[in-house]
Amino acid sequence: MSKTLEDIRSSDGLGEKAALFRDARGLIPLRAPSLPSRTAANRKSDGGEETPAAPVPNPFPDLFNSAVSSLVTECLLPWAKSSSSQVIKVYNEDNTSRAVEVPSDITARDICQLFVLKNHCVDDHSWTLFQQLSHLHIERTIEDHESVMEVQSAWGMDSDCRLYFRKNYAKYEFFNKPLEFFPEHMVSVSGETNGLMNHSQLIQTFLKSSTCPEIHGYLHAKDQGRKSWKKFYFVLRRSGLYFSNKGTSKEPRHLQFIAEFSDSDVYTLLSARKVHGAPTDYGFCVKPNKSNSPRDLKLLCADDEQTRTCWVTAMRLFKYGMQLYQNFIQPHQKQKTSPMRSISENSLVAMDFSGQKSRVIENPSEVLSVAVEEGLSWRRKSCHRLSSHGSPSTSQSSMSTIAIHMAQPWFHSKLSRDEAQRLIAQQGLIDGVFLLRDSQSNPKTFVLSLCHAQRIRHFQILPVEDEGELFYSLDEGHTRFTDLIQLVEFYQLNRGVLPCKLKHHCARITL
């Protein structure tokens, strides 16, 4: 066992599972080992009893027919199940991948924690493992408690299935703001609440098996074997998903069963319009776990993002119930039990070294002013250092601004408008998810892409020149900032002209 792996096991609390993590860059997918050939038909064991000889692998697999190939696969399956570790390959947004050897009983949360440690990321509990079925153009969030090997066991031999590691800020946001995820006109609850729901009652109706909330509304559905889509009134209950063949009637004789979720999962459609011919881009589907055929997909489509989010979230809650809530509170419980600061951090004090003798700064207001002054001094030194290496035609302020923000995780340089919207949608359509990028229409300006009310808006950051100094502003010069870092820090604390504060930045990592 290498020293690095021992450090991982002792630092992240993964227990004995972490001892089996091994870095395996570039490894090919794990295969069954070659079985040793035996000249004799049987060999005697230590007890004197004869044991059957191990089967000799066929050196000509191309000569096997389909029946024999399936028989060989079934013979090798017990070995795969009994293996203590396996190799998996995980992808990033830019399709870079990394292969690691992991225990056979590893969960999605464990894999996320492993990659957070290996890539030195900030663990804000938003890192998520996704299952993407490229041949079907669908994907879903693998829940934190799910076994990754069980998920992979349902993949077909010829299917293009991948695991993706990226952020998903909306994974458990419905526990914090349920009324935003479940509009009142789409939810029906039992008579216990008298038709009125508050923050806690709404979530309790989903988590308790004794109550039976309903999600209802219109959805577009695709006819099996046809390209046409029709609009029906759907009802979601614990027993499954139904549609009404007579308007909005919920009578049993008018409801037709579509799917249930004990052996099915809900996926989002990656290209609803282009691939499936959906009327909108807000498509999702219900797929049986044991089938990878496009014919078995129950394709649905909503009119807007809020409606799709409501249906998908309710299906997750109906399937997993209290387990989702346990996944939500588990990292917060660990955070409460662990100390937030080390002993050395608690003993830090502010010092003043400007005079002949150093002194401890006890006044809090003086500590704040000194910290601000040191920050401004650091930026001025950076401006001078960076401008000295630039071309003579490049101004000091513009050169420093370019260099300072380029290293920030929220800046994505030459990112198009469509790519920015796709990245924010992938990492969660909740209030405050943002990124900064270069403007494609004007190379001297920048753009702030921000999500609010499940919609993505783009704000242009304009340069403002005043007495030879260059500033940046979102409100036509009324509020000015010397660089983009200062701008982001301000709008993280103040909403200003924006619809909401900057809360979660879109980050990309290289595995």
C-alpha positions as a printed NumPy array, in Angstrom:
array([[  0.   ,   0.   ,   0.   ],
       [  1.424,   3.331,  -1.045],
       [  1.714,   6.189,   1.361],
       [ -0.666,   8.324,  -0.675],
       [ -3.477,   5.84 ,  -0.35 ],
       [ -2.938,   5.588,   3.393],
       [ -3.243,   9.362,   3.596],
       [ -6.487,   9.252,   1.616],
       [ -7.94 ,   6.578,   3.879],
       [ -7.111,   8.491,   7.044],
       [ -8.257,  11.886,   5.766],
       [-11.604,  11.452,   4.056],
       [-13.33 ,   8.922,   6.272],
       [-13.985,   6.394,   3.523],
       [-12.821,   3.566,   5.806],
       [-11.414,   0.349,   4.444],
       [-12.829,   0.977,   0.957],
       [-10.187,   3.607,   0.315],
       [ -7.451,   1.058,   0.788],
       [ -8.485,  -0.531,  -2.495],
       [ -8.387,   2.69 ,  -4.524],
       [ -5.52 ,   2.562,  -6.966],
       [ -4.701,   5.057,  -9.666],
       [ -4.811,   3.353, -13.036],
       [ -4.41 ,   5.97 , -15.738],
       [ -4.974,   4.583, -19.16 ],
       [ -6.086,   1.118, -18.063],
       [ -8.308,  -0.843, -20.42 ],
       [-11.629,  -2.192, -19.138],
       [-11.27 ,  -5.137, -16.828],
       [-11.529,  -8.574, -18.442],
       [-11.826, -12.07 , -17.097],
       [ -8.413, -13.645, -16.469],
       [ -7.171, -16.413, -18.703],
       [ -7.928, -19.746, -17.107],
       [ -4.97 , -22.2  , -16.868],
       [ -5.156, -25.185, -19.17 ],
       [ -4.972, -28.698, -17.754],
       [ -3.821, -31.787, -19.557],
       [ -5.73 , -34.153, -17.334],
       [ -9.489, -34.248, -17.258],
       [ -9.544, -34.093, -13.466],
       [ -7.14 , -33.159, -10.685],
       [ -7.155, -34.504,  -7.131],
       [ -7.546, -31.984,  -4.353],
       [ -5.693, -32.086,  -1.036],
       [ -8.442, -34.213,   0.456],
       [ -8.06 , -36.862,  -2.205],
       [-11.314, -36.022,  -3.971],
       [-11.359, -35.392,  -7.662],
       [-12.355, -31.908,  -8.771],
       [-13.573, -31.067, -12.264],
       [-11.052, -29.393, -14.517],
       [-11.401, -25.702, -15.296],
       [-12.69 , -24.999, -18.814],
       [-10.116, -24.1  , -21.396],
       [-10.778, -20.695, -23.058],
       [-11.675, -20.907, -26.717],
       [ -8.823, -19.489, -28.865],
       [-11.24 , -18.784, -31.753],
       [-14.037, -16.579, -30.347],
       [-15.168, -15.572, -33.822],
       [-16.308, -19.161, -34.466],
       [-18.769, -19.078, -31.571],
       [-22.423, -18.599, -32.406],
       [-24.648, -16.329, -30.307],
       [-25.944, -19.164, -28.118],
       [-22.453, -20.353, -27.208],
       [-21.274, -16.768, -26.603],
       [-24.091, -16.141, -24.117],
       [-23.246, -19.43 , -22.375],
       [-19.606, -18.363, -21.975],
       [-20.698, -14.996, -20.585],
       [-22.884, -16.697, -17.976],
       [-19.984, -18.96 , -16.996],
       [-17.691, -15.989, -16.437],
       [-20.313, -13.901, -14.576],
       [-19.796, -15.604, -11.173],
       [-16.112, -14.715, -11.355],
       [-16.924, -11.072, -12.002],
       [-19.31 , -10.956,  -9.052],
       [-16.809, -12.529,  -6.701],
       [-14.006, -10.13 ,  -7.647],
       [-12.989,  -7.812,  -4.788],
       [-12.174,  -4.886,  -7.084],
       [-12.834,  -3.718, -10.616],
       [-11.671,  -0.997, -12.973],
       [-14.042,   1.792, -13.991],
       [-13.548,   4.712, -16.357],
       [-14.978,   8.121, -15.495],
       [-15.329,  11.06 , -17.915],
       [-15.398,  14.825, -17.544],
       [-17.335,  17.512, -19.484],
       [-14.543,  17.799, -22.061],
       [-14.585,  13.983, -22.467],
       [-11.21 ,  13.496, -20.799],
       [-11.264,  10.266, -18.83 ],
       [ -9.496,   8.504, -16.021],
       [ -9.551,   4.837, -15.059],
       [ -9.352,   3.77 , -11.42 ],
       [ -9.526,   0.463,  -9.608],
       [-12.251,   0.47 ,  -6.97 ],
       [-13.996,  -2.018,  -4.642],
       [-16.901,  -3.919,  -6.135],
       [-19.323,  -2.498,  -3.539],
       [-18.389,   1.158,  -4.031],
       [-21.171,   3.759,  -4.128],
       [-21.51 ,   6.884,  -6.228],
       [-20.745,   9.11 ,  -3.226],
       [-17.48 ,   7.236,  -2.589],
       [-16.348,   7.721,  -6.18 ],
       [-17.131,  11.44 ,  -6.012],
       [-15.12 ,  11.792,  -2.815],
       [-12.242,   9.899,  -4.41 ],
       [-12.065,  12.263,  -7.401],
       [-12.498,  15.303,  -5.155],
       [ -9.385,  14.213,  -3.251],
       [ -7.364,  13.316,  -6.325],
       [ -8.135,  16.601,  -8.075],
       [ -7.888,  18.789,  -4.935],
       [-11.434,  20.123,  -5.4  ],
       [-13.528,  21.883,  -2.801],
       [-16.054,  19.36 ,  -1.491],
       [-19.255,  21.421,  -1.439],
       [-21.451,  18.267,  -1.677],
       [-22.481,  19.139,  -5.24 ],
       [-20.141,  16.764,  -7.088],
       [-22.216,  14.093,  -8.774],
       [-21.812,  10.935, -10.808],
       [-23.936,  10.788, -13.961],
       [-24.887,   7.835, -16.114],
       [-25.024,   8.74 , -19.792],
       [-26.351,   6.351, -22.437],
       [-25.027,   7.951, -25.618],
       [-26.713,   5.51 , -27.994],
       [-30.079,   6.551, -26.525],
       [-29.119,  10.223, -25.964],
       [-30.271,  10.173, -22.338],
       [-28.635,  10.629, -18.923],
       [-29.536,  10.598, -15.243],
       [-28.049,  11.352, -11.84 ],
       [-26.757,   8.262, -10.063],
       [-27.969,   8.658,  -6.493],
       [-25.27 ,   8.817,  -3.829],
       [-26.251,   5.511,  -2.231],
       [-26.426,   3.505,  -5.466],
       [-23.876,   0.785,  -6.201],
       [-21.923,   1.753,  -9.301],
       [-21.242,  -1.883, -10.206],
       [-24.963,  -2.646, -10.155],
       [-25.539,   0.285, -12.472],
       [-22.867,  -0.952, -14.867],
       [-24.186,  -4.516, -14.771],
       [-27.333,  -3.331, -16.576],
       [-25.309,  -1.961, -19.505],
       [-25.501,  -3.897, -22.731],
       [-22.43 ,  -5.294, -24.448],
       [-22.863,  -3.107, -27.544],
       [-24.275,   0.003, -25.836],
       [-22.267,   3.214, -25.467],
       [-22.591,   3.912, -21.737],
       [-20.367,   6.234, -19.715],
       [-19.927,   7.624, -16.213],
       [-19.496,  11.398, -15.938],
       [-18.155,  13.332, -12.941],
       [-19.337,  16.928, -12.645],
       [-21.226,  19.335, -10.419],
       [-24.982,  19.282,  -9.917],
       [-26.115,  22.065,  -7.604],
       [-29.783,  21.141,  -8.098],
       [-29.379,  17.569,  -6.84 ],
       [-30.929,  18.226,  -3.401],
       [-32.065,  21.842,  -3.75 ],
       [-35.732,  20.793,  -3.518],
       [-35.183,  20.031,   0.176],
       [-34.194,  23.668,   0.731],
       [-36.797,  25.305,  -1.541],
       [-39.576,  22.78 ,  -2.194],
       [-42.197,  25.357,  -3.142],
       [-40.041,  26.471,  -6.088],
       [-39.672,  22.907,  -7.364],
       [-43.31 ,  21.924,  -6.9  ],
       [-45.737,  24.624,  -8.106],
       [-49.02 ,  24.664,  -6.252],
       [-51.106,  24.077,  -9.387],
       [-49.251,  20.783, -10.065],
       [-49.477,  19.215,  -6.586],
       [-52.5  ,  17.643,  -4.899],
       [-52.232,  16.474,  -1.295],
       [-54.499,  14.643,   1.083],
       [-57.185,  16.378,   3.123],
       [-54.948,  16.461,   6.226],
       [-53.453,  19.801,   5.179],
       [-56.789,  21.331,   4.058],
       [-55.223,  22.219,   0.726],
       [-52.579,  24.439,   2.328],
       [-48.896,  23.493,   2.351],
       [-45.908,  25.068,   4.003],
       [-42.215,  24.356,   3.566],
       [-42.024,  21.248,   5.746],
       [-45.468,  19.768,   5.021],
       [-44.792,  19.558,   1.297],
       [-41.621,  17.501,   1.751],
       [-43.247,  15.298,   4.4  ],
       [-45.983,  14.307,   1.965],
       [-43.331,  12.871,  -0.325],
       [-41.231,  11.187,   2.356],
       [-44.043,   9.548,   4.343],
       [-45.585,   6.441,   2.884],
       [-48.868,   7.101,   4.728],
       [-49.652,  10.198,   2.653],
       [-50.184,  10.103,  -1.074],
       [-49.447,  13.355,  -2.942],
       [-50.149,  13.587,  -6.648],
       [-48.375,  15.428,  -9.435],
       [-50.658,  16.262, -12.33 ],
       [-50.546,  18.306, -15.51 ],
       [-50.219,  18.192, -19.273],
       [-47.27 ,  16.531, -21.009],
       [-46.416,  15.642, -24.574],
       [-46.021,  11.893, -25.143],
       [-44.566,  10.126, -28.155],
       [-46.548,   7.313, -29.729],
       [-44.763,   3.976, -29.809],
       [-43.284,   3.312, -33.233],
       [-44.303,   6.73 , -34.585],
       [-42.714,  10.135, -34.868],
       [-45.773,  12.07 , -33.73 ],
       [-46.233,  13.551, -30.25 ],
       [-49.602,  14.037, -28.543],
       [-50.576,  16.02 , -25.473],
       [-52.273,  14.219, -22.578],
       [-53.202,  14.913, -18.988],
       [-50.853,  12.902, -16.731],
       [-51.117,  11.863, -13.091],
       [-48.175,  10.671, -11.   ],
       [-48.88 ,   8.566,  -7.919],
       [-46.881,   6.184,  -5.76 ],
       [-48.267,   3.298,  -7.756],
       [-46.95 ,   4.725, -11.036],
       [-47.487,   7.142, -13.896],
       [-50.875,   7.352, -15.655],
       [-52.472,   9.398, -18.403],
       [-56.145,  10.215, -18.856],
       [-57.909,   9.282, -22.097],
       [-60.724,  11.687, -21.292],
       [-59.571,  15.237, -20.64 ],
       [-58.54 ,  15.851, -17.049],
       [-60.597,  13.04 , -15.544],
       [-58.899,  11.074, -12.751],
       [-61.484,   8.325, -12.553],
       [-59.91 ,   4.844, -12.578],
       [-61.711,   3.854, -15.771],
       [-60.194,   6.814, -17.604],
       [-56.597,   6.41 , -16.357],
       [-54.19 ,   4.243, -18.355],
       [-51.011,   2.92 , -16.773],
       [-47.698,   4.027, -18.3  ],
       [-44.85 ,   3.011, -15.955],
       [-43.889,   2.332, -12.363],
       [-40.523,   3.019, -10.738],
       [-39.496,  -0.016,  -8.688],
       [-37.482,  -1.352, -11.654],
       [-37.289,   1.817, -13.78 ],
       [-35.422,   5.128, -13.678],
       [-36.152,   8.607, -14.998],
       [-33.71 ,  10.149, -17.475],
       [-33.468,  13.528, -19.186],
       [-33.217,  13.702, -22.98 ],
       [-29.962,  15.247, -24.198],
       [-31.285,  16.331, -27.621],
       [-35.057,  16.202, -27.41 ],
       [-35.794,  18.202, -30.568],
       [-32.967,  16.973, -32.775],
       [-32.937,  13.255, -31.943],
       [-36.483,  12.501, -30.815],
       [-38.409,  15.187, -32.684],
       [-39.925,  16.575, -29.48 ],
       [-41.937,  19.82 , -29.619],
       [-39.665,  21.427, -26.951],
       [-36.194,  20.913, -25.499],
       [-37.544,  19.892, -22.08 ],
       [-37.756,  16.148, -22.653],
       [-37.406,  13.237, -20.231],
       [-38.225,   9.542, -20.247],
       [-38.799,   6.475, -18.089],
       [-36.513,   3.522, -18.914],
       [-36.714,  -0.033, -17.512],
       [-33.482,  -1.062, -15.795],
       [-33.167,  -4.349, -17.685],
       [-33.685,  -2.934, -21.163],
       [-31.498,  -0.779, -23.402],
       [-33.819,  -0.789, -26.398],
       [-35.194,   2.527, -27.685],
       [-38.599,   0.844, -28.07 ],
       [-38.948,   0.453, -24.292],
       [-38.445,   4.158, -23.544],
       [-41.51 ,   6.082, -22.409],
       [-40.706,   9.444, -24.017],
       [-42.285,  12.565, -22.486],
       [-41.847,  16.284, -22.982],
       [-42.794,  19.335, -20.896],
       [-43.535,  22.876, -22.051],
       [-40.935,  24.534, -19.792],
       [-38.012,  23.719, -17.508],
       [-39.943,  24.196, -14.249],
       [-42.554,  21.644, -15.306],
       [-39.926,  19.082, -16.311],
       [-37.999,  19.613, -13.073],
       [-41.169,  19.063, -11.052],
       [-41.964,  15.731, -12.755],
       [-38.397,  14.401, -12.636],
       [-37.896,  15.387,  -8.977],
       [-41.223,  13.857,  -7.933],
       [-40.338,  10.582,  -9.671],
       [-37.034,  10.451,  -7.793],
       [-38.838,  11.062,  -4.49 ],
       [-41.498,   8.449,  -5.201],
       [-38.845,   5.845,  -5.978],
       [-36.321,   6.49 ,  -3.172],
       [-38.329,   8.402,  -0.556],
       [-36.517,   8.724,   2.753],
       [-33.271,   7.45 ,   1.242],
       [-32.905,  10.69 ,  -0.714],
       [-33.297,  12.677,   2.48 ],
       [-30.636,  10.551,   4.17 ],
       [-28.31 ,  11.246,   1.239],
       [-29.005,  14.964,   1.644],
       [-28.296,  15.221,   5.383],
       [-25.376,  12.764,   5.57 ],
       [-22.581,  15.163,   4.508],
       [-24.004,  17.919,   6.715],
       [-23.98 ,  15.604,   9.731],
       [-20.312,  14.771,   9.132],
       [-19.529,  18.456,   8.838],
       [-21.096,  19.186,  12.234],
       [-19.129,  16.481,  14.005],
       [-15.771,  17.512,  12.505],
       [-14.032,  20.712,  13.689],
       [-14.268,  23.556,  11.222],
       [-10.858,  24.995,  12.067],
       [ -7.614,  23.514,  13.273],
       [ -5.885,  24.512,  16.508],
       [ -3.267,  26.486,  14.618],
       [ -5.951,  28.47 ,  12.766],
       [ -7.704,  29.342,  16.025],
       [ -4.474,  30.82 ,  17.376],
       [ -3.896,  33.201,  14.442],
       [ -3.904,  36.936,  15.22 ],
       [ -3.522,  40.063,  13.103],
       [ -0.051,  41.653,  13.307],
       [  1.355,  45.015,  12.271],
       [  4.984,  44.953,  11.08 ],
       [  5.14 ,  48.496,   9.662],
       [  6.985,  50.042,  12.637],
       [ 10.274,  49.22 ,  14.325],
       [  8.469,  46.819,  16.646],
       [  5.693,  44.471,  15.678],
       [  2.383,  44.681,  17.507],
       [ -0.885,  42.742,  17.717],
       [ -3.863,  44.54 ,  16.144],
       [ -6.753,  44.204,  18.588],
       [ -9.254,  46.655,  17.062],
       [-11.535,  44.699,  14.612],
       [-12.112,  47.742,  12.39 ],
       [ -8.356,  48.297,  12.115],
       [ -7.881,  44.622,  11.218],
       [-10.392,  44.985,   8.386],
       [ -8.803,  48.167,   7.002],
       [ -5.336,  46.61 ,   7.091],
       [ -6.6  ,  43.53 ,   5.256],
       [ -8.202,  45.678,   2.542],
       [ -5.042,  47.751,   2.172],
       [ -2.893,  44.631,   1.832],
       [ -5.249,  43.291,  -0.83 ],
       [ -5.048,  46.512,  -2.842],
       [ -1.267,  46.594,  -2.434],
       [ -1.015,  43.02 ,  -3.709],
       [ -3.065,  43.914,  -6.777],
       [ -0.928,  46.984,  -7.498],
       [  2.239,  44.886,  -7.274],
       [  0.699,  42.278,  -9.568],
       [ -0.217,  44.99 , -12.072],
       [  3.339,  46.296, -12.137],
       [  4.913,  42.837, -12.385],
       [  2.624,  41.649, -15.164],
       [  2.788,  44.847, -17.18 ],
       [  6.6  ,  44.736, -17.22 ],
       [  6.445,  41.463, -19.187],
       [  3.81 ,  42.662, -21.665],
       [  4.243,  44.384, -24.985],
       [  4.898,  48.15 , -25.005],
       [  1.514,  48.766, -26.609],
       [ -0.377,  46.971, -23.847],
       [ -1.58 ,  49.198, -21.034],
       [ -0.767,  48.376, -17.442],
       [ -4.35 ,  48.032, -16.248],
       [ -5.594,  45.893, -19.138],
       [ -2.626,  43.53 , -18.894],
       [ -3.111,  43.012, -15.183],
       [ -6.859,  42.455, -15.567],
       [ -6.327,  39.744, -18.157],
       [ -3.79 ,  37.88 , -16.066],
       [ -5.639,  38.067, -12.749],
       [ -8.997,  36.614, -13.771],
       [ -7.654,  33.973, -16.153],
       [ -6.748,  31.698, -13.226],
       [-10.149,  31.928, -11.546],
       [-12.36 ,  28.792, -11.636],
       [-15.434,  30.82 , -12.671],
       [-13.777,  32.226, -15.818],
       [-14.141,  30.136, -18.973],
       [-12.382,  32.312, -21.561],
       [-13.522,  31.606, -25.154],
       [-16.857,  29.985, -24.39 ],
       [-19.78 ,  30.551, -26.73 ],
       [-23.255,  31.543, -25.595],
       [-24.698,  28.101, -26.364],
       [-21.841,  26.313, -24.596],
       [-22.285,  28.53 , -21.54 ],
       [-25.999,  27.724, -21.374],
       [-25.293,  24.009, -21.738],
       [-22.658,  24.062, -18.985],
       [-24.916,  25.909, -16.543],
       [-27.826,  23.573, -17.346],
       [-25.606,  20.556, -16.71 ],
       [-24.467,  21.839, -13.335],
       [-27.912,  22.806, -12.066],
       [-30.587,  25.344, -12.99 ],
       [-30.916,  26.99 ,  -9.593],
       [-30.626,  30.642,  -8.602],
       [-27.078,  31.963,  -8.502],
       [-25.227,  29.503, -10.753],
       [-22.902,  31.62 , -12.887],
       [-19.771,  31.868, -15.016],
       [-17.795,  34.623, -16.742],
       [-16.528,  34.409, -20.311],
       [-15.135,  36.462, -23.159],
       [-17.642,  38.253, -25.347],
       [-17.766,  36.877, -28.87 ],
       [-19.321,  40.001, -30.365],
       [-16.898,  42.461, -28.708],
       [-13.398,  41.168, -27.842],
       [-12.792,  43.994, -25.341],
       [-15.749,  43.079, -23.121],
       [-16.82 ,  40.144, -20.973],
       [-20.145,  38.425, -20.323],
       [-21.675,  37.217, -17.054],
       [-23.985,  34.218, -17.6  ],
       [-26.34 ,  33.762, -14.645],
       [-29.204,  31.415, -13.825],
       [-32.337,  32.804, -12.148],
       [-35.806,  31.236, -11.935],
       [-34.506,  28.28 , -13.99 ],
       [-33.629,  30.593, -16.861],
       [-30.163,  31.647, -18.015],
       [-29.534,  35.331, -18.64 ],
       [-26.435,  37.03 , -20.036],
       [-25.103,  40.393, -18.822],
       [-22.411,  42.321, -20.654],
       [-19.492,  43.662, -18.608],
       [-18.384,  46.912, -20.244],
       [-14.973,  48.584, -19.894],
       [-15.09 ,  52.161, -18.565],
       [-12.066,  54.458, -18.913],
       [-11.689,  57.366, -16.505],
       [ -8.587,  59.599, -16.327],
       [ -6.395,  56.985, -17.961],
       [ -7.575,  54.13 , -15.708],
       [ -9.664,  51.215, -16.912],
       [-12.641,  49.951, -14.913],
       [-15.364,  47.347, -15.499],
       [-19.063,  47.791, -14.871],
       [-22.382,  45.981, -15.217],
       [-24.519,  49.114, -14.864],
       [-23.04 ,  51.481, -17.468],
       [-20.374,  52.868, -15.163],
       [-22.405,  53.596, -12.031],
       [-20.614,  50.829, -10.101],
       [-16.991,  50.384, -11.182],
       [-14.435,  47.69 , -10.432],
       [-10.71 ,  47.587, -11.129],
       [-10.814,  43.921, -12.179],
       [-13.212,  41.022, -12.613],
       [-12.31 ,  39.465,  -9.262],
       [-13.513,  42.571,  -7.475],
       [-16.688,  42.551,  -9.561],
       [-17.493,  38.927,  -8.724],
       [-16.766,  39.421,  -5.022],
       [-19.115,  42.424,  -4.913],
       [-22.048,  40.651,  -6.573],
       [-21.555,  37.608,  -4.375],
       [-22.474,  39.867,  -1.45 ],
       [-24.809,  42.335,  -3.181],
       [-27.48 ,  41.718,  -5.795],
       [-27.158,  45.17 ,  -7.342],
       [-28.593,  45.263, -10.865],
       [-28.675,  41.449, -11.077],
       [-31.834,  39.398, -10.39 ],
       [-30.001,  37.444,  -7.654],
       [-26.598,  37.19 ,  -6.003],
       [-23.784,  35.115,  -7.482],
       [-23.779,  31.905,  -5.464],
       [-22.366,  28.868,  -7.309],
       [-19.729,  29.122, -10.017],
       [-19.505,  26.595, -12.816],
       [-16.191,  24.791, -12.528],
       [-14.439,  22.423, -14.901],
       [-11.663,  20.083, -13.867],
       [ -9.315,  17.81 , -15.79 ],
       [ -9.356,  14.245, -14.536]])
